[in-house]
């Protein structure tokens, strides 16, 4: 194929050096695959789930089974898996608007969220934003080394704080992506200050890359 011997040997060496890391990735993938298969078996996924429906969602065995498979896979009480939710930003907007009411405050303890959420929150002026409904927003940036600003978060939580949104992925920022363990530490800290704060995790790009999920 025209590949030089030195180039080939170099690539072979790099591949061997990364072998242990690839094995770790394969192990996590296999464990998560078994988790999904187990959820499908538990909920008796069958050809009947693919039958035609009215489109209204009433008595839709396929939809109900699919959502239960998701709930069991991610260890949640319930799940919404619908084609009407068109993208990640749409899902986040639904979750925020469902849990926040006028007078409440949204806190981001991990710095600025995705650019697409700026208009949803009202950081950038937008019709129908949370800001228009008198829902305020507060943000605590990560420290220069990527760690949480514990004291800054403590100071930011107040009587109006209703939801804390935690974006796992670095998105367009240069900060490190958050592990499930770090997210757990952050949620525990927030709950220790104000137990009734709803902690919403944006797990986009984070599904199945560890053995456990944020839930």
Backbone torsions as a table, in degrees:
resi	resn	phi	psi	omega
1	UNK	NA	8.7	177.4
2	UNK	80.4	15.1	179.0
3	UNK	-87.9	127.1	-179.6
4	UNK	-66.0	151.8	-177.1
5	UNK	-61.4	-42.4	-179.7
6	UNK	-63.4	-41.3	179.1
7	UNK	-64.0	-43.1	-179.4
8	UNK	-62.2	-46.8	-179.4
9	UNK	-64.0	-37.8	178.3
10	UNK	-62.8	-44.8	179.8
11	UNK	-65.2	-38.7	177.9
12	UNK	-62.1	-41.3	179.7
13	UNK	-65.2	-44.2	179.3
14	UNK	-61.5	-42.4	179.8
15	UNK	-61.4	-40.3	178.4
16	UNK	-67.2	-38.8	178.8
17	UNK	-63.6	-31.1	-178.0
18	UNK	-93.7	1.3	-174.5
19	UNK	-56.3	-43.5	-178.9
20	UNK	-63.5	-39.5	179.9
21	UNK	-67.7	-41.4	178.1
22	UNK	-62.6	-37.5	179.0
23	UNK	-64.2	-38.6	177.7
24	UNK	-63.5	-43.5	179.4
25	UNK	-63.0	-44.1	179.7
26	UNK	-62.7	-38.2	-179.7
27	UNK	-63.5	-46.1	178.6
28	UNK	-62.8	-41.7	179.7
29	UNK	-62.2	-43.0	-179.5
30	UNK	-66.6	-40.7	178.7
31	UNK	-62.8	-41.4	179.7
32	UNK	-71.6	-33.9	176.1
33	UNK	-63.2	-41.4	177.6
34	UNK	-64.8	-35.1	178.4
35	UNK	-62.9	-44.5	179.8
36	UNK	-67.3	-45.5	179.1
37	UNK	-60.8	-40.0	178.1
38	UNK	-61.7	-40.4	178.3
39	UNK	-66.5	-37.6	177.7
40	UNK	-66.3	-41.1	178.4
41	UNK	-65.3	-43.8	-178.9
42	UNK	-59.2	-37.2	-176.1
43	UNK	-98.5	10.3	173.2
44	UNK	54.5	51.5	174.9
45	UNK	-63.0	127.6	-177.0
46	UNK	-145.8	178.2	179.9
47	UNK	-62.2	-22.9	179.1
48	UNK	-64.5	-25.2	-179.7
49	UNK	-68.9	-17.3	-176.8
50	UNK	-100.3	9.6	-179.5
51	UNK	-69.2	154.0	179.1
52	UNK	-65.8	147.9	179.5
53	UNK	-129.3	178.2	-178.5
54	UNK	-73.1	-22.2	-175.5
55	UNK	96.8	-13.0	178.9
56	UNK	-83.9	-17.7	-179.5
57	UNK	90.8	-4.3	178.9
58	UNK	-72.5	131.0	178.6
59	UNK	50.7	38.7	179.3
60	UNK	-87.9	95.2	-176.3
61	UNK	-59.8	-39.0	-179.1
62	UNK	-63.6	-45.7	-179.4
63	UNK	-65.8	-44.4	-178.8
64	UNK	-63.9	-40.5	179.5
65	UNK	-67.7	-43.6	179.4
66	UNK	-58.3	-45.5	-178.4
67	UNK	-67.0	-33.3	177.4
68	UNK	-71.8	-33.7	175.2
69	UNK	-62.5	-44.3	177.3
70	UNK	-61.8	-45.8	-178.5
71	UNK	-61.2	-43.9	179.8
72	UNK	-69.3	-37.4	179.9
73	UNK	-64.5	-42.6	-176.6
74	UNK	-97.3	6.2	176.7
75	UNK	56.6	53.5	176.8
76	UNK	-120.3	166.7	179.5
77	UNK	-71.8	-33.1	-177.4
78	UNK	-157.2	172.8	178.3
79	UNK	-149.7	149.0	172.3
80	UNK	-116.1	113.1	178.5
81	UNK	-125.3	95.7	-171.3
82	UNK	-134.1	140.6	175.4
83	UNK	-66.9	-16.5	178.4
84	UNK	-69.8	-21.6	175.0
85	UNK	-85.3	104.6	-164.4
86	UNK	-83.3	-22.4	-177.4
87	UNK	-163.1	176.5	-179.0
88	UNK	-63.2	-42.8	179.4
89	UNK	-61.9	-38.7	177.3
90	UNK	-61.3	-43.9	179.7
91	UNK	-61.9	-44.1	-179.9
92	UNK	-65.9	-40.6	179.0
93	UNK	-62.4	-39.8	178.0
94	UNK	-63.1	-45.8	-178.0
95	UNK	-64.4	-40.6	-179.6
96	UNK	-68.4	-47.7	-177.5
97	UNK	-68.2	-25.2	179.0
98	UNK	-76.0	-25.1	-173.5
99	UNK	-110.4	-8.5	-178.7
100	UNK	-111.7	141.4	179.0
101	UNK	-127.0	159.7	179.2
102	UNK	-49.9	131.0	-178.2
103	UNK	98.8	-15.9	178.4
104	UNK	-78.7	167.1	176.6
105	UNK	-129.6	139.0	176.4
106	UNK	-100.5	133.0	-179.4
107	UNK	-118.2	131.4	171.1
108	UNK	-111.7	104.4	-177.7
109	UNK	-85.1	6.1	-177.5
110	UNK	-121.4	24.6	178.3
111	UNK	87.7	-163.8	-174.9
112	UNK	-67.6	133.4	177.2
113	UNK	-80.3	-177.3	177.4
114	UNK	-51.5	147.9	178.5
115	UNK	-55.8	-35.6	-177.2
116	UNK	-66.8	-19.5	179.1
117	UNK	-85.5	-13.0	-177.7
118	UNK	-59.5	-41.0	179.7
119	UNK	-76.1	-31.2	176.4
120	UNK	-63.6	-45.6	-178.3
121	UNK	-74.6	-38.4	-176.9
122	UNK	108.5	11.2	173.4
123	UNK	-61.5	-41.0	168.2
124	UNK	-105.0	134.9	-176.3
125	UNK	-56.1	130.2	-180.0
126	UNK	-156.5	142.5	177.6
127	UNK	-68.6	130.2	178.1
128	UNK	84.6	10.2	-179.6
129	UNK	-71.1	164.3	176.3
130	UNK	-59.9	-34.8	179.9
131	UNK	-59.8	-36.9	179.3
132	UNK	-64.6	-22.9	179.2
133	UNK	-97.5	21.3	177.6
134	UNK	61.2	36.9	174.2
135	UNK	-106.2	114.7	-175.4
136	UNK	-85.5	167.1	-176.0
137	UNK	-135.0	136.6	177.5
138	UNK	-133.1	145.1	-174.6
139	UNK	-134.3	137.3	174.5
140	UNK	-120.9	116.3	-178.6
141	UNK	-74.2	153.9	173.7
142	UNK	-70.3	158.4	176.6
143	UNK	-74.0	169.1	-174.4
144	UNK	-59.5	-26.5	179.4
145	UNK	-90.2	5.4	178.8
146	UNK	88.8	1.1	-179.7
147	UNK	-85.8	164.4	-179.4
148	UNK	-73.8	143.2	174.6
149	UNK	-88.2	81.8	-173.4
150	UNK	-55.5	-46.5	-178.1
151	UNK	-69.0	-35.7	177.0
152	UNK	-64.7	-39.1	178.1
153	UNK	-66.6	-43.2	178.9
154	UNK	-59.0	-42.7	-178.2
155	UNK	-70.6	-27.8	-176.2
156	UNK	-78.9	-27.1	-178.4
157	UNK	-75.0	126.7	-178.8
158	UNK	-139.9	-172.0	-175.3
159	UNK	-64.9	-20.4	-179.2
160	UNK	-89.8	-14.2	-175.9
161	UNK	-64.2	115.7	-177.0
162	UNK	-110.4	-42.1	-177.2
163	UNK	-130.9	137.1	170.7
164	UNK	-111.3	120.3	-179.2
165	UNK	-100.6	126.6	-174.6
166	UNK	-119.4	110.1	179.4
167	UNK	-89.6	115.6	-176.3
168	UNK	-71.4	-45.0	-177.9
169	UNK	-74.4	150.6	175.4
170	UNK	-69.6	-20.1	179.8
171	UNK	61.2	-124.6	-179.4
172	UNK	-99.6	9.6	179.8
173	UNK	-92.2	174.9	179.6
174	UNK	-101.6	2.7	-178.1
175	UNK	-71.7	162.4	176.8
176	UNK	-71.4	149.9	172.7
177	UNK	-69.7	143.3	-175.1
178	UNK	-86.0	135.1	174.6
179	UNK	-81.2	163.0	177.4
180	UNK	-60.9	-37.6	-179.9
181	UNK	-61.9	-44.5	-179.9
182	UNK	-67.1	-38.4	177.1
183	UNK	-61.8	-41.2	178.1
184	UNK	-61.1	-41.9	178.2
185	UNK	-62.9	-41.7	-179.4
186	UNK	-65.2	-45.4	179.9
187	UNK	-63.1	-42.6	178.8
188	UNK	-60.2	-40.7	179.6
189	UNK	-64.6	-46.3	-179.9
190	UNK	-61.9	-44.2	-178.7
191	UNK	-66.5	-30.0	179.3
192	UNK	-68.6	-24.0	179.6
193	UNK	-89.3	-45.4	179.5
194	UNK	-143.6	96.2	-172.7
195	UNK	-58.9	-26.8	-174.8
196	UNK	-88.8	5.6	176.2
197	UNK	-68.3	130.4	177.0
198	UNK	-83.5	122.1	-179.9
199	UNK	-99.7	113.5	-179.3
200	UNK	-105.2	122.9	-179.3
201	UNK	-105.2	123.2	171.5
202	UNK	-87.0	102.5	-174.4
203	UNK	-94.2	16.4	-178.5
204	UNK	-56.4	133.5	-176.7
205	UNK	71.6	3.3	-177.1
206	UNK	-109.4	-7.4	-176.2
207	UNK	-65.1	131.8	171.3
208	UNK	69.3	11.6	178.3
209	UNK	-90.4	-8.7	171.8
210	UNK	-129.0	173.1	-179.7
211	UNK	-72.1	-27.0	179.5
212	UNK	-122.9	161.2	179.6
213	UNK	-108.2	164.7	-180.0
214	UNK	-55.6	-29.0	-179.2
215	UNK	-65.9	NA	NA
